[in-house]
Amino acid sequence: MCHQIIASLGLILDIIGVVFLFIWGPPAPNMEGSVGLALESGTVLADGTRVEDMEKEQLRKRVLHTKMSKVGLGLILFGFVLQLIAQWF
């Protein structure tokens, strides 16, 4: 009976991990072929926002995306380990 609970818990973690990866997929390399124009960090745009603030927000989003995708991959790995444990013990 205990092995069924462990296997079920592993399967649930796998499902949650897949949802995490669906939302926050692993980061892919930038394949853009164009060259963008660079603005200095102190530049203020027409709507009043500063380029520095936009850069900080993008960095925050990139860090969150990377962390959440690693959590998703970790959940899937741990779920598979639990299923293997339930199968063999």
Secondary structure, 3 states (H helix, E strand, C coil): CHHHHHHHHHHHHHHHHHHHHHHCCCCCCCCCCCCCCCCCCCCECCCCCEHHHHHHHHHHHHHHHHHHHHHHHHHHHHHHHHHHHHHHC
